[in-house]
Amino acid sequence: MKLYVLTLFLTLLAWYLSSNGRTDWHIVPILSSNYHFYFPPENVITPSTLDELVNVIQAANDAGRKVRVVGSGHSMSPLAVSAGTLLSLINYRGVIRLDEHAKEVTVKGGTTLNEVNDILEERGYALSILPSISHQTVAGAISTATHSAGSKYGNLATFVTQFKLLLANGTIVTCEKGTDFFNASLVSLGLLGVITQVTFQFEKRFDLIERQEAKPLNYCIEHFEDLINSAEYVKLWLEMNSDTCIVYQLDRTDQKPTNNPSLTALRLRGMVYEMVEWLSNQVPVAMGKLMIKLLIDSGVVFPVHERVGSHRDIFYMPLYQGTHHNSEISVSQENCVMAISKLIQFVKNVDMVVNDIVEVRMVAGDEFWLSPSYGRPLSCFLTLLLYDPSQQQKDLYFGEVHRLTSPLSGRPHWGKEFHSTLGEMTTLYPKLINFLSLQQELDSKGIFLNEFLESTFI
């Protein structure tokens, strides 16, 4: 027994140190929230007023100096990486106006989604959707088309009614919903300017009931259409090592909130899952796959449960210790089952441990030129996760899934890891050429470009 406890303790210690024991973070001024990028920009500026923001952009434009805006650092693609000036909105945040009659709230661009939630919840209101993680800034979240889950809802940007954009020449333009300029510049990756303020539509606060249940993977494939329409918000977690599909169904409810399972219990289950994920990378592939399968089959991590809570508590996904990498592909609804089937076949045969889930969520279409949901009535988003992978594992898994979904017109999520060429993007995004023409017009010196965006679009 003592040997068992000692072994467990040493395993937990090794996992914790490998996932959270960095000692070099403090020597680099900027890093992503998931430790994906370390880069020393020329300088970091944190303006707190609109005048300061304007002065920074005008000075950069006059000097032809690169400047990128960084929000919370959540993106796993190098959108905010810059060797020039890094403009952080961390001090430019807060509510500007809350109109209860119009049900609209206007906030500064650096305000986080958590802060917007706090502002609304105090007054009995809520946003209709929330992503699983809410520490992103509003400017960053809408610029990358951050989304939730639910066939009747679009991404977060679809709830924006107006925003203001600071252009390279220092002028500020007001963008109104329903115009071509609004559709071009809302989801624009920071390429057209700095989003200084955003107005969201909100509604009355609501509670949700969440039902979680494990099903055979084949069941979810065969009943896919029924499942995605079985609740107001639905997400599927596919675990291919165990042929399991975890079904999450969320609906609005008037039932009294429960504390079962508690947030602490959810965190503990996540820690157990992460420990086994980490272990699966330390052993031969066959053993690693078996370890994941046995854990999922045990029901310890994803037991059947039903809980009721506020929309924030139910939408929210606890952040764990380790380094997760992910890529995300969007395909049309009619191509979703085919894409999942190809993915399952690949994972079954690949000589590596795919030690994390694939999350499947449906998102309604929109008219934003660079949105992965552009022009499609309903899109299926496949989020591919890996726990602490090697570069070789990432290239193999993410690269192969990209290849498999390319014939299905798979569009990458801008805030996730991807590698696509301008030729591919032009085919996937019908308005891309129009967008790039607008970018040249508004930012002729290319001050908002970085190396990653230049290699992708130029």
C-alpha positions as CSV (number, residue, x, y, z in Angstrom):
1,M,0.0,0.0,0.0
2,K,2.8,2.4,0.9
3,L,4.5,1.6,-2.4
4,Y,1.2,2.3,-4.3
5,V,0.8,5.7,-2.6
6,L,4.4,6.7,-3.2
7,T,4.1,5.7,-6.9
8,L,0.9,7.7,-7.2
9,F,2.4,10.7,-5.5
10,L,5.5,10.7,-7.7
11,T,3.4,10.3,-10.8
12,L,1.2,13.3,-9.8
13,L,4.3,15.4,-9.0
14,A,5.9,14.5,-12.3
15,W,2.7,15.4,-14.2
16,Y,2.3,18.7,-12.3
17,L,5.9,19.8,-12.8
18,S,5.8,18.9,-16.5
19,S,2.6,20.8,-17.1
20,N,2.9,23.8,-14.8
21,G,6.5,24.0,-13.6
22,R,8.0,26.5,-16.1
23,T,10.8,28.5,-14.8
24,D,11.7,30.6,-17.8
25,W,8.4,32.5,-18.4
26,H,9.5,35.6,-16.5
27,I,12.3,36.4,-18.8
28,V,10.0,36.9,-21.8
29,P,7.6,39.9,-21.6
30,I,4.8,38.4,-23.6
31,L,3.5,34.8,-23.8
32,S,0.3,33.1,-24.9
33,S,-2.1,32.0,-22.2
34,N,-1.4,28.3,-23.0
35,Y,2.4,28.7,-23.3
36,H,2.5,28.3,-27.1
37,F,4.5,31.3,-28.1
38,Y,7.4,33.1,-26.5
39,F,8.5,36.3,-28.2
40,P,10.2,39.5,-27.1
41,P,8.5,42.5,-28.9
42,E,10.4,45.7,-29.5
43,N,8.2,47.4,-26.9
44,V,4.9,46.8,-25.2
45,I,2.4,49.7,-24.8
46,T,-0.7,49.6,-22.6
47,P,-2.7,52.7,-23.2
48,S,-5.6,53.5,-20.8
49,T,-7.3,56.3,-22.8
50,L,-8.6,56.6,-26.4
51,D,-6.3,59.5,-27.1
52,E,-3.3,57.4,-26.1
53,L,-4.5,54.6,-28.4
54,V,-4.8,57.0,-31.3
55,N,-1.4,58.5,-30.7
56,V,0.2,55.0,-30.7
57,I,-1.4,54.1,-34.0
58,Q,-0.6,57.4,-35.6
59,A,3.0,57.2,-34.5
60,A,3.4,53.7,-35.8
61,N,1.8,54.6,-39.2
62,D,4.0,57.7,-39.6
63,A,7.1,55.6,-38.9
64,G,5.9,52.6,-40.9
65,R,6.4,50.5,-37.8
66,K,4.6,47.3,-37.2
67,V,2.0,47.1,-34.4
68,R,-0.1,44.2,-33.3
69,V,-2.9,44.3,-30.8
70,V,-3.0,41.6,-28.1
71,G,-5.9,40.7,-26.0
72,S,-5.7,37.9,-23.4
73,G,-3.2,35.8,-25.4
74,H,-5.7,32.9,-25.7
75,S,-5.2,32.3,-29.4
76,M,-3.1,29.3,-30.3
77,S,-2.2,30.7,-33.7
78,P,0.5,33.4,-33.8
79,L,-2.0,36.2,-34.6
80,A,-0.6,38.6,-32.0
81,V,3.1,37.7,-32.3
82,S,5.1,40.7,-33.1
83,A,8.8,41.7,-33.2
84,G,7.6,45.4,-33.4
85,T,5.2,47.2,-31.1
86,L,2.7,45.1,-29.1
87,L,-0.4,47.0,-28.2
88,S,-2.1,45.5,-25.1
89,L,-5.6,46.6,-24.3
90,I,-5.3,45.4,-20.7
91,N,-5.8,48.9,-19.3
92,Y,-8.4,49.9,-21.8
93,R,-11.5,48.2,-20.5
94,G,-14.8,48.8,-18.7
95,V,-18.4,49.6,-19.5
96,I,-19.3,52.7,-21.5
97,R,-23.1,52.4,-21.6
98,L,-25.8,50.0,-20.7
99,D,-29.2,50.6,-22.3
100,E,-31.8,48.4,-20.6
101,H,-34.6,49.6,-23.0
102,A,-32.6,48.6,-26.2
103,K,-31.0,45.6,-24.3
104,E,-27.6,46.7,-25.4
105,V,-24.3,47.0,-23.5
106,T,-21.3,49.0,-24.9
107,V,-17.8,48.2,-23.5
108,K,-14.2,49.1,-24.3
109,G,-12.3,46.7,-26.6
110,G,-10.0,45.4,-23.8
111,T,-12.9,44.3,-21.6
112,T,-13.0,40.6,-21.0
113,L,-16.1,38.4,-21.5
114,N,-16.0,37.6,-17.8
115,E,-16.2,41.3,-17.0
116,V,-19.1,41.8,-19.5
117,N,-20.9,38.9,-17.7
118,D,-20.3,40.5,-14.3
119,I,-21.8,43.8,-15.6
120,L,-24.9,42.1,-17.0
121,E,-25.4,39.6,-14.2
122,E,-25.6,42.3,-11.6
123,R,-28.6,43.7,-13.4
124,G,-30.3,40.4,-14.2
125,Y,-29.1,40.1,-17.8
126,A,-27.0,37.7,-19.9
127,L,-25.4,37.2,-23.3
128,S,-27.3,34.5,-25.2
129,I,-24.1,32.4,-25.7
130,L,-20.8,32.1,-24.1
131,P,-17.7,30.2,-25.2
132,S,-16.3,27.5,-22.8
133,I,-13.5,29.9,-21.7
134,S,-14.4,33.6,-21.0
135,H,-11.1,35.3,-20.1
136,Q,-10.8,36.6,-23.7
137,T,-11.1,40.3,-24.5
138,V,-14.3,41.2,-26.5
139,A,-12.2,42.6,-29.3
140,G,-10.1,39.4,-29.6
141,A,-13.1,37.1,-29.3
142,I,-15.1,38.7,-32.1
143,S,-12.1,39.3,-34.3
144,T,-11.5,35.6,-34.4
145,A,-15.2,34.5,-34.6
146,T,-15.2,32.8,-31.2
147,H,-18.3,30.7,-30.9
148,S,-20.3,28.5,-28.5
149,A,-22.6,25.5,-29.4
150,G,-26.2,25.5,-30.6
151,S,-27.7,25.2,-34.1
152,K,-29.9,28.3,-33.7
153,Y,-27.0,30.6,-32.6
154,G,-24.2,32.1,-34.6
155,N,-20.8,33.0,-33.2
156,L,-20.3,35.8,-30.6
157,A,-19.9,38.4,-33.3
158,T,-23.5,37.9,-34.5
159,F,-24.6,39.5,-31.2
160,V,-22.7,42.7,-32.0
161,T,-24.9,45.6,-33.2
162,Q,-22.2,48.3,-33.5
163,F,-18.5,48.8,-32.9
164,K,-15.8,51.4,-33.4
165,L,-12.6,50.8,-35.4
166,L,-9.4,52.8,-35.1
167,L,-7.8,52.9,-38.5
168,A,-4.1,53.1,-39.4
169,N,-4.3,56.8,-40.2
170,G,-5.7,57.5,-36.7
171,T,-9.3,58.1,-37.6
172,I,-12.1,56.3,-35.8
173,V,-15.1,54.9,-37.8
174,T,-18.4,53.7,-36.4
175,C,-19.5,50.4,-38.0
176,E,-23.2,49.7,-38.0
177,K,-24.8,46.2,-38.3
178,G,-26.1,45.4,-41.8
179,T,-23.5,47.2,-43.8
180,D,-20.8,45.7,-46.0
181,F,-18.1,47.5,-44.0
182,F,-19.5,46.0,-40.8
183,N,-19.4,42.5,-42.3
184,A,-15.9,43.0,-43.6
185,S,-14.3,44.4,-40.5
186,L,-15.9,42.7,-37.5
187,V,-14.1,39.4,-38.0
188,S,-10.9,40.8,-39.4
189,L,-8.0,39.4,-37.2
190,G,-6.8,42.9,-36.3
191,L,-5.8,43.5,-39.9
192,L,-8.0,46.6,-40.6
193,G,-7.5,48.4,-37.3
194,V,-8.0,48.4,-33.5
195,I,-11.5,47.7,-32.2
196,T,-11.9,50.3,-29.5
197,Q,-15.5,49.6,-28.4
198,V,-18.2,47.0,-28.9
199,T,-22.0,47.0,-28.4
200,F,-23.6,43.7,-27.7
201,Q,-27.3,42.7,-27.6
202,F,-28.2,41.0,-24.4
203,E,-31.3,39.3,-22.9
204,K,-32.8,38.4,-19.5
205,R,-30.6,36.2,-17.3
206,F,-31.3,32.5,-17.5
207,D,-30.4,29.2,-16.0
208,L,-29.5,26.0,-17.8
209,I,-30.0,22.3,-17.1
210,E,-27.1,20.2,-18.4
211,R,-27.5,16.5,-19.2
212,Q,-24.3,14.5,-19.7
213,E,-24.3,10.9,-21.0
214,A,-21.9,8.5,-22.6
215,K,-23.0,6.8,-25.8
216,P,-21.3,4.4,-28.2
217,L,-19.4,6.3,-30.9
218,N,-21.4,4.6,-33.7
219,Y,-24.7,5.6,-32.0
220,C,-23.7,9.3,-32.3
221,I,-22.8,8.9,-36.0
222,E,-26.0,7.1,-36.8
223,H,-28.2,9.5,-34.9
224,F,-26.2,12.7,-35.5
225,E,-29.0,14.8,-37.0
226,D,-31.3,13.9,-34.1
227,L,-28.6,14.6,-31.5
228,I,-27.6,18.1,-32.7
229,N,-31.3,19.1,-32.6
230,S,-32.1,17.4,-29.3
231,A,-31.5,20.5,-27.1
232,E,-31.0,24.3,-27.4
233,Y,-27.2,23.9,-26.9
234,V,-25.5,20.6,-27.9
235,K,-21.9,19.5,-28.0
236,L,-20.4,16.1,-28.6
237,W,-17.1,14.9,-27.2
238,L,-15.6,12.1,-29.3
239,E,-13.1,9.8,-27.6
240,M,-11.9,7.4,-30.3
241,N,-9.7,5.1,-28.1
242,S,-12.7,3.9,-26.3
243,D,-15.3,4.3,-29.1
244,T,-17.2,6.6,-26.8
245,C,-19.2,9.8,-27.5
246,I,-20.0,12.1,-24.6
247,V,-23.3,13.9,-25.3
248,Y,-23.9,17.3,-23.6
249,Q,-27.5,18.6,-23.9
250,L,-28.2,22.1,-22.4
251,D,-31.7,23.6,-22.2
252,R,-33.1,26.6,-20.4
253,T,-34.9,25.8,-17.1
254,D,-36.8,27.2,-14.2
255,Q,-35.6,24.4,-11.9
256,K,-33.7,25.3,-8.8
257,P,-29.8,25.3,-9.3
258,T,-28.0,22.3,-7.9
259,N,-24.4,21.8,-6.9
260,N,-24.0,18.3,-8.2
261,P,-21.5,17.8,-9.5
262,S,-19.7,20.7,-8.0
263,L,-17.0,22.8,-9.8
264,T,-14.5,21.1,-7.5
265,A,-15.6,17.7,-8.6
266,L,-15.4,18.7,-12.2
267,R,-11.8,20.1,-11.7
268,L,-10.8,16.8,-9.9
269,R,-12.1,14.7,-12.8
270,G,-10.2,17.0,-15.2
271,M,-7.0,16.5,-13.2
272,V,-7.4,12.7,-13.3
273,Y,-8.0,12.9,-17.0
274,E,-4.9,15.1,-17.6
275,M,-2.7,12.9,-15.5
276,V,-3.6,9.8,-17.6
277,E,-3.2,11.9,-20.8
278,W,0.3,12.8,-19.6
279,L,1.1,9.2,-18.7
280,S,-0.1,8.1,-22.2
281,N,2.8,10.1,-23.7
282,Q,5.4,8.4,-21.5
283,V,4.6,4.8,-22.6
284,P,4.5,2.8,-25.9
285,V,1.6,3.8,-28.2
286,A,-0.5,0.7,-27.7
287,M,-0.2,1.0,-23.9
288,G,-1.1,4.7,-24.1
289,K,-4.2,4.0,-26.1
290,L,-5.2,1.3,-23.7
291,M,-4.8,3.6,-20.7
292,I,-7.1,6.2,-22.2
293,K,-9.6,3.5,-23.1
294,L,-9.7,2.0,-19.6
295,L,-10.1,5.4,-18.0
296,I,-13.0,6.4,-20.2
297,D,-14.7,3.0,-19.9
298,S,-14.5,3.2,-16.1
299,G,-16.9,6.2,-16.1
300,V,-14.8,8.1,-13.6
301,V,-14.1,11.1,-15.8
302,F,-17.4,11.3,-17.7
303,P,-20.1,9.8,-15.5
304,V,-23.8,10.3,-16.3
305,H,-25.0,13.4,-14.6
306,E,-27.6,16.1,-14.7
307,R,-27.0,19.5,-13.1
308,V,-28.7,22.9,-13.0
309,G,-27.0,26.2,-12.7
310,S,-26.6,29.7,-14.1
311,H,-25.8,30.0,-17.8
312,R,-22.2,31.1,-16.8
313,D,-21.6,28.1,-14.6
314,I,-22.9,25.6,-17.2
315,F,-21.2,27.1,-20.2
316,Y,-17.9,27.6,-18.4
317,M,-15.2,24.9,-18.6
318,P,-12.7,24.8,-15.8
319,L,-9.1,25.5,-16.8
320,Y,-6.7,22.7,-15.9
321,Q,-3.0,22.5,-15.4
322,G,-1.5,21.2,-18.6
323,T,-0.6,22.5,-22.0
324,H,-3.4,21.6,-24.5
325,H,-2.9,22.3,-28.2
326,N,-5.8,22.4,-30.5
327,S,-6.8,22.9,-34.1
328,E,-10.3,23.5,-35.4
329,I,-12.0,22.9,-38.7
330,S,-15.4,24.0,-39.8
331,V,-17.3,22.1,-42.5
332,S,-20.9,22.5,-43.7
333,Q,-23.6,20.5,-41.9
334,E,-24.0,18.0,-44.8
335,N,-20.3,17.2,-44.7
336,C,-20.0,16.8,-40.9
337,V,-20.7,13.1,-40.6
338,M,-18.3,12.3,-43.4
339,A,-15.6,14.4,-41.8
340,I,-16.1,12.7,-38.5
341,S,-16.0,9.2,-40.1
342,K,-12.7,10.1,-41.9
343,L,-11.3,11.4,-38.6
344,I,-12.2,8.2,-36.7
345,Q,-10.6,6.0,-39.3
346,F,-7.4,8.0,-39.2
347,V,-7.2,7.9,-35.4
348,K,-7.8,4.1,-35.3
349,N,-4.8,3.5,-37.6
350,V,-2.3,6.2,-36.7
351,D,0.9,5.2,-34.8
352,M,0.4,7.8,-32.0
353,V,-1.8,8.3,-29.0
354,V,-4.6,10.8,-29.7
355,N,-4.9,11.5,-26.0
356,D,-7.7,14.0,-25.9
357,I,-11.2,14.4,-27.3
358,V,-12.6,15.8,-30.5
359,E,-15.3,18.3,-29.7
360,V,-18.2,18.7,-32.2
361,R,-20.4,21.9,-32.1
362,M,-22.9,23.3,-34.5
363,V,-23.0,27.1,-35.3
364,A,-25.5,29.0,-37.4
365,G,-24.3,30.9,-40.4
366,D,-23.4,34.6,-40.8
367,E,-22.3,37.2,-43.4
368,F,-18.9,38.2,-41.9
369,W,-16.3,37.9,-44.7
370,L,-13.6,36.0,-42.8
371,S,-15.9,34.0,-40.5
372,P,-15.6,30.2,-40.9
373,S,-19.4,30.2,-40.9
374,Y,-19.7,32.6,-43.7
375,G,-22.5,31.8,-46.3
376,R,-23.3,28.4,-44.7
377,P,-26.8,28.0,-43.1
378,L,-25.2,25.7,-40.5
379,S,-21.6,24.8,-39.8
380,C,-20.1,21.9,-37.9
381,F,-16.9,22.8,-35.9
382,L,-14.5,19.9,-35.1
383,T,-12.1,20.9,-32.4
384,L,-9.1,18.6,-32.2
385,L,-7.2,18.5,-28.9
386,L,-3.9,17.0,-27.9
387,Y,-2.3,17.1,-24.4
388,D,1.3,18.2,-24.4
389,P,2.2,16.8,-27.8
390,S,5.5,16.8,-29.6
391,Q,5.9,18.9,-32.8
392,Q,5.9,15.7,-34.7
393,Q,2.6,14.6,-33.2
394,K,1.0,17.9,-33.9
395,D,2.2,17.9,-37.5
396,L,1.0,14.4,-38.0
397,Y,-2.5,14.8,-36.4
398,F,-3.4,18.3,-37.3
399,G,-1.8,18.1,-40.7
400,E,-3.6,14.9,-41.7
401,V,-7.0,16.1,-40.5
402,H,-6.4,19.3,-42.6
403,R,-5.7,17.1,-45.6
404,L,-8.7,14.9,-45.0
405,T,-11.1,17.8,-44.6
406,S,-9.8,19.9,-47.5
407,P,-12.0,18.1,-50.1
408,L,-14.9,18.9,-47.8
409,S,-14.1,22.7,-47.8
410,G,-12.9,22.6,-44.3
411,R,-12.2,26.1,-43.0
412,P,-9.7,26.7,-40.1
413,H,-10.5,28.6,-36.9
414,W,-8.3,31.7,-36.9
415,G,-7.5,31.4,-33.2
416,K,-6.3,27.8,-33.4
417,E,-3.3,26.1,-34.9
418,F,-3.4,25.8,-38.7
419,H,-1.3,26.1,-41.8
420,S,-3.1,27.1,-44.9
421,T,-1.9,28.9,-48.1
422,L,-3.4,32.0,-49.8
423,G,-4.6,29.8,-52.6
424,E,-6.5,27.5,-50.2
425,M,-8.0,30.5,-48.3
426,T,-9.2,32.1,-51.5
427,T,-11.2,29.0,-52.4
428,L,-12.6,28.7,-48.9
429,Y,-13.5,32.3,-48.3
430,P,-15.3,33.8,-51.3
431,K,-14.9,37.4,-50.0
432,L,-11.2,37.1,-49.2
433,I,-10.0,39.0,-52.3
434,N,-12.4,41.8,-51.5
435,F,-11.1,41.8,-47.9
436,L,-7.5,42.0,-48.9
437,S,-8.3,44.9,-51.3
438,L,-9.9,46.7,-48.3
439,Q,-6.9,45.9,-46.1
440,Q,-4.6,47.5,-48.7
441,E,-6.8,50.5,-48.9
442,L,-7.0,51.1,-45.1
443,D,-3.4,50.0,-44.2
444,S,-1.3,50.7,-47.2
445,K,1.9,50.5,-45.2
446,G,0.9,47.1,-43.6
447,I,1.5,48.3,-40.0
448,F,-1.1,45.7,-38.7
449,L,0.6,42.8,-40.5
450,N,3.0,40.3,-38.8
451,E,5.1,37.5,-40.3
452,F,2.3,34.9,-39.8
453,L,-0.4,37.0,-41.5
454,E,2.0,38.0,-44.3
455,S,2.8,34.3,-45.0
456,T,-0.9,33.5,-44.9
457,F,-2.4,36.3,-47.0
458,I,0.3,38.1,-48.9
